[in-house]
Amino acid sequence: MKIYLDGKFVDEADAKVSVFDHGLLYGDGVFEGIRLYGGNVFRLDEHLERFEYSARAVMLDLPLTRAEWSHAVCETCRVNKLTDGYIRLVATRGVGDLGLAPWLCSKPSYFVIASKISLYPAEHYEKGLAIVTVPTRRVGPGAFPSTVKSLNYLNNILAKIEARQAGALEGIMLNDQGYVAEATADNVFIVHKGELLTPAASQGALKGVTRSTIIDVARDLGIPIREANLTRYDLWCADECFLTGSGAEVIPVVKLDGRSIGTGAPGPVTRKVLAEFKKRVLVEGTRI
Ligand code: PXG
């Protein structure tokens, strides 16, 4: 596998960053996770927009322009002869010394990885997931915005461990007010009385690209959709629930905290938006 690292293609074995890179020392950097479907980089421009937003939020000057990132992403897929997979974009503060001071870092480091992705087993899309609410709360907006995809993922990683310890593949994270924020690496939707509801970014959600695709799908299919403050009770008592993310796509949730949601099986609205989503991943985006 070839990695695009700091402007050059290098073999995977040579794709190394310094132990003095602040991305490693402090998690000082930003990233994106993007899907490639049949030679189509799904919603690349939207991902790059979020990447630029994340960088601006942490005052990191990205070393490439939007067009250069786009070219680097497509070229990395082509060089690796990949038509389906997962693309990871990372930009760090770069090499510095052992103090926090980002202004002492010489220049940002960056790389693009295009690789395979391991998905949830197909049976989970058919039967739906049984998940749990985890104790770890989403970091509040006064500390760090949930809309920034930074290299600090320990909040979500601890939540993921808690979900696994409870025997679940995903966990619902609440915010400090007790409202549902999102899952550890996915956004959350419920269906209630024919309406689709999802927590707002202000409640601690990342503005997921899959989430925004589902919002577009719902509007196009005439399914009412809005952002709402949701409690665990709203999820427990929902007609349907599903998670969205670049890795998970659209995955039904049929049980939360041991309580069955709706009929206990993936519902009709979930199936409908999933089917429409699957059509769009092949056409919305950038051909490599
Ligand atoms: N919330 C969080 C905290 C995420 O990390 C999402 C929501 C969904 O956003 P998108 O834009 O993907 O619809 C994410 C995305 C991985 C991996 O490597 C993680 C994500 C996406 C793809 C792969 O585990 N998280």
Residues whose N, C-alpha, C, O or C-beta is under 5 A from the ligand:
A	BS01	PXG	G33 E182 A183 T184 A185 D186 N187 L206 K207 G208 V209 T210 R211 T244 G245 S246 G247
